Amino acid sequence: MLDAECPTIETSISSKGSAKGVQVNEVLAFLGKPSSPSVIRGKGHGLFTTAESAMATFAGEGVGRMTPSRTKWYGSIFFTAGSTGKLTFLNDMVAVFESEIDMGEIFKEKLGMEVSI
């Protein structure tokens, strides 16, 4: 999607990992716009699922710093989860994140989940 005044970057990611020892599949979509040279501000939303069909949704915002070989993101995520299942611990959780996307489209993500409401 392009904006005549400022380009918008739309990205979708699917990944596998774990959250506090629970294996999850993640689907993430976000929109970003350059805010200054080599910096992108973005907002996104996504979904964690488990093999047992537990789900948690999230919305977040972050800042990405671009280099010729990668973009490194820092930001926060707000989770919502059901009252049952392996992802219940994520309900009303606030997490900080650090992620990296390299030019080979390798995606790495770390979540810090020490803060909850």
C-alpha atoms as a printed R data frame, in Angstrom:
    type eleno elety resid chain resno       x       y      z
1   ATOM     1    CA   MET     A     1   0.000   0.000  0.000
2   ATOM     2    CA   LEU     A     2   1.444   3.375 -0.947
3   ATOM     3    CA   ASP     A     3   0.675   6.822  0.385
4   ATOM     4    CA   ALA     A     4   1.352   9.733 -1.992
5   ATOM     5    CA   GLU     A     5   2.907  11.810  0.806
6   ATOM     6    CA   CYS     A     6   4.773   9.104  2.704
7   ATOM     7    CA   PRO     A     7   5.282   5.457  1.766
8   ATOM     8    CA   THR     A     8   3.603   2.834  3.944
9   ATOM     9    CA   ILE     A     9   5.243  -0.549  4.392
10  ATOM    10    CA   GLU     A    10   2.860  -3.451  4.995
11  ATOM    11    CA   THR     A    11   4.370  -6.704  6.270
12  ATOM    12    CA   SER     A    12   2.971 -10.107  7.271
13  ATOM    13    CA   ILE     A    13   4.944 -12.736  9.182
14  ATOM    14    CA   SER     A    14   4.263 -16.335 10.223
15  ATOM    15    CA   SER     A    15   6.591 -17.931 12.755
16  ATOM    16    CA   LYS     A    16   6.892 -20.680 15.369
17  ATOM    17    CA   GLY     A    17   8.352 -20.356 18.840
18  ATOM    18    CA   SER     A    18   7.489 -20.559 22.501
19  ATOM    19    CA   ALA     A    19   5.980 -18.272 25.135
20  ATOM    20    CA   LYS     A    20   6.900 -19.254 28.718
21  ATOM    21    CA   GLY     A    21   7.554 -22.812 27.535
22  ATOM    22    CA   VAL     A    22   4.324 -23.163 25.509
23  ATOM    23    CA   GLN     A    23   4.894 -23.901 21.804
24  ATOM    24    CA   VAL     A    24   3.050 -21.321 19.665
25  ATOM    25    CA   ASN     A    25   2.443 -20.417 16.058
26  ATOM    26    CA   GLU     A    26   2.418 -16.663 15.452
27  ATOM    27    CA   VAL     A    27   0.774 -14.684 12.684
28  ATOM    28    CA   LEU     A    28   1.605 -10.971 12.622
29  ATOM    29    CA   ALA     A    29   0.656  -8.097 10.317
30  ATOM    30    CA   PHE     A    30   1.944  -4.559 10.678
31  ATOM    31    CA   LEU     A    31   2.072  -1.216  8.895
32  ATOM    32    CA   GLY     A    32   5.066   1.063  9.105
33  ATOM    33    CA   LYS     A    33   5.906   4.558  7.918
34  ATOM    34    CA   PRO     A    34   9.295   6.260  7.864
35  ATOM    35    CA   SER     A    35   9.547   8.853 10.628
36  ATOM    36    CA   SER     A    36  13.114   9.979  9.903
37  ATOM    37    CA   PRO     A    37  16.053   8.663  7.857
38  ATOM    38    CA   SER     A    38  16.567   4.939  8.631
39  ATOM    39    CA   VAL     A    39  13.710   4.867 11.195
40  ATOM    40    CA   ILE     A    40  10.234   3.333 10.783
41  ATOM    41    CA   ARG     A    41   7.321   3.643 13.222
42  ATOM    42    CA   GLY     A    42   4.875   0.767 13.031
43  ATOM    43    CA   LYS     A    43   1.635  -0.607 14.451
44  ATOM    44    CA   GLY     A    44   0.492  -4.182 14.191
45  ATOM    45    CA   HIS     A    45  -1.721  -6.965 15.408
46  ATOM    46    CA   GLY     A    46  -1.465 -10.704 15.519
47  ATOM    47    CA   LEU     A    47  -2.384 -14.060 16.938
48  ATOM    48    CA   PHE     A    48  -0.670 -16.826 18.930
49  ATOM    49    CA   THR     A    49  -2.164 -20.330 18.633
50  ATOM    50    CA   THR     A    50  -1.191 -23.680 20.150
51  ATOM    51    CA   ALA     A    51  -1.608 -27.238 18.862
52  ATOM    52    CA   GLU     A    52  -4.513 -27.562 21.348
53  ATOM    53    CA   SER     A    53  -6.312 -24.581 19.700
54  ATOM    54    CA   ALA     A    54  -5.650 -22.126 22.542
55  ATOM    55    CA   MET     A    55  -5.481 -18.535 21.234
56  ATOM    56    CA   ALA     A    56  -4.192 -15.139 22.299
57  ATOM    57    CA   THR     A    57  -4.458 -11.977 20.229
58  ATOM    58    CA   PHE     A    58  -2.183  -8.966 20.498
59  ATOM    59    CA   ALA     A    59  -1.759  -5.395 19.306
60  ATOM    60    CA   GLY     A    60   1.462  -3.465 19.452
61  ATOM    61    CA   GLU     A    61   3.534  -0.516 18.398
62  ATOM    62    CA   GLY     A    62   7.235  -0.172 17.784
63  ATOM    63    CA   VAL     A    63  10.151   1.661 16.226
64  ATOM    64    CA   GLY     A    64  12.407   0.007 13.660
65  ATOM    65    CA   ARG     A    65  15.955   1.054 12.853
66  ATOM    66    CA   MET     A    66  17.100   0.111  9.348
67  ATOM    67    CA   THR     A    67  20.607  -0.789  8.238
68  ATOM    68    CA   PRO     A    68  21.664  -2.153  4.836
69  ATOM    69    CA   SER     A    69  21.425  -5.730  6.175
70  ATOM    70    CA   ARG     A    70  18.472  -5.684  8.620
71  ATOM    71    CA   THR     A    71  15.742  -3.833 10.469
72  ATOM    72    CA   LYS     A    72  15.740  -4.086 14.253
73  ATOM    73    CA   TRP     A    73  12.488  -3.306 16.085
74  ATOM    74    CA   TYR     A    74  11.748  -2.328 19.707
75  ATOM    75    CA   GLY     A    75   8.287  -1.788 21.153
76  ATOM    76    CA   SER     A    76   5.402  -3.016 23.277
77  ATOM    77    CA   ILE     A    77   2.595  -5.538 22.845
78  ATOM    78    CA   PHE     A    78  -0.770  -5.823 24.634
79  ATOM    79    CA   PHE     A    79  -2.274  -9.337 24.823
80  ATOM    80    CA   THR     A    80  -5.810 -10.666 25.199
81  ATOM    81    CA   ALA     A    81  -6.455 -14.379 25.799
82  ATOM    82    CA   GLY     A    82  -9.335 -16.644 26.728
83  ATOM    83    CA   SER     A    83 -10.069 -17.784 30.265
84  ATOM    84    CA   THR     A    84  -9.012 -21.381 29.572
85  ATOM    85    CA   GLY     A    85  -6.132 -23.053 27.783
86  ATOM    86    CA   LYS     A    86  -2.347 -22.896 27.781
87  ATOM    87    CA   LEU     A    87  -2.195 -19.193 26.818
88  ATOM    88    CA   THR     A    88  -4.429 -17.896 29.629
89  ATOM    89    CA   PHE     A    89  -1.347 -16.386 31.324
90  ATOM    90    CA   LEU     A    90  -1.164 -13.874 28.429
91  ATOM    91    CA   ASN     A    91  -4.566 -12.313 29.188
92  ATOM    92    CA   ASP     A    92  -4.102  -8.583 29.906
93  ATOM    93    CA   MET     A    93  -0.324  -9.021 29.681
94  ATOM    94    CA   VAL     A    94   1.905  -6.176 28.524
95  ATOM    95    CA   ALA     A    95   5.235  -7.189 26.989
96  ATOM    96    CA   VAL     A    96   8.208  -5.385 25.539
97  ATOM    97    CA   PHE     A    97   9.730  -6.847 22.409
98  ATOM    98    CA   GLU     A    98  12.882  -6.807 20.371
99  ATOM    99    CA   SER     A    99  12.760  -8.290 16.881
100 ATOM   100    CA   GLU     A   100  14.955  -8.382 13.836
101 ATOM   101    CA   ILE     A   101  14.252  -8.977 10.149
102 ATOM   102    CA   ASP     A   102  17.298  -9.443  7.959
103 ATOM   103    CA   MET     A   103  17.439  -8.998  4.194
104 ATOM   104    CA   GLY     A   104  17.205 -12.794  3.819
105 ATOM   105    CA   GLU     A   105  13.772 -12.463  5.483
106 ATOM   106    CA   ILE     A   106  14.871 -14.306  8.643
107 ATOM   107    CA   PHE     A   107  12.682 -13.151 11.555
108 ATOM   108    CA   LYS     A   108  13.844 -13.346 15.197
109 ATOM   109    CA   GLU     A   109  11.831 -12.115 18.165
110 ATOM   110    CA   LYS     A   110  12.306 -11.833 21.947
111 ATOM   111    CA   LEU     A   111   9.487 -10.935 24.335
112 ATOM   112    CA   GLY     A   112   9.924  -9.687 27.883
113 ATOM   113    CA   MET     A   113   6.794 -10.655 29.819
114 ATOM   114    CA   GLU     A   114   7.575  -9.479 33.315
115 ATOM   115    CA   VAL     A   115   4.835  -6.829 33.445
116 ATOM   116    CA   SER     A   116   1.158  -7.758 33.730
117 ATOM   117    CA   ILE     A   117  -2.014  -5.902 34.654
